[in-house]
Amino acid sequence: ALGFVLMRVRRTDAYAMQWSSMFILLFVAEGVVRAMSDPQPSAALGGIEAVVAALYFFAALAYLRPLKKASRELKR
């Protein structure tokens, strides 16, 4: 599943970036749960997973924001 997402995101498909930003929140949640409940070293890896997934989420939002703004301007 992540391979398909990566192929679409690499083409900078705005729609793929939108749904992948929602999809990545599952990995944030899974990483937080793993960081809070698993023993080491799995907990540390879960924390890293949550941080990397959150970074992707915010980067996708930062990339999409100007595209959405331009789209709204065209509709006016």
C-alpha positions in Angstrom: 0.0 0.0 0.0 2.8 2.4 0.8 4.5 1.7 -2.5 1.4 2.8 -4.4 1.1 6.0 -2.2 4.8 6.8 -2.8 4.4 6.4 -6.6 1.5 8.9 -6.6 3.1 11.3 -4.3 6.4 11.4 -6.3 4.4 12.6 -9.3 3.2 15.5 -7.0 -0.4 14.6 -7.6 -2.4 17.0 -5.4 -5.2 14.5 -4.8 -2.8 11.8 -3.8 -1.2 14.2 -1.4 -4.5 15.0 0.2 -5.6 11.4 0.9 -2.1 10.4 1.8 -2.0 13.1 4.5 -5.1 11.5 6.0 -3.7 8.0 5.6 -0.5 8.9 7.3 -2.4 9.8 10.5 -2.9 6.1 11.0 0.9 5.7 11.3 1.1 8.6 13.7 -1.5 6.9 15.9 0.2 3.5 15.6 3.5 5.0 16.5 2.2 6.8 19.5 0.5 3.7 20.8 3.6 1.6 20.3 5.8 4.3 22.0 3.5 4.3 25.0 2.9 0.6 25.4 5.7 -1.5 24.0 9.0 -2.3 25.8 12.3 -0.9 24.5 13.6 -0.8 21.7 10.2 -1.1 20.1 8.9 1.9 22.0 11.8 4.1 20.7 11.1 2.9 17.2 7.4 3.7 17.7 8.3 7.2 18.8 10.5 7.7 15.7 7.6 6.4 13.5 5.2 8.9 15.0 7.6 11.8 14.6 8.5 10.9 11.0 4.8 10.4 10.1 3.9 13.7 11.7 6.6 15.5 9.8 5.2 14.0 6.5 1.7 15.2 7.5 2.8 18.8 8.1 5.0 18.8 5.0 2.1 17.6 2.9 -0.1 20.4 4.4 2.5 23.0 3.7 2.8 21.8 0.1 -0.9 21.7 -0.5 -1.7 25.1 1.1 -0.6 27.3 -1.8 -2.4 24.9 -4.3 -5.6 25.2 -2.4 -5.3 28.9 -2.1 -4.7 29.2 -5.9 -7.7 26.9 -6.5 -9.9 29.1 -4.4 -8.8 32.2 -6.2 -9.6 30.7 -9.6 -13.2 29.8 -8.4 -13.9 33.5 -7.6 
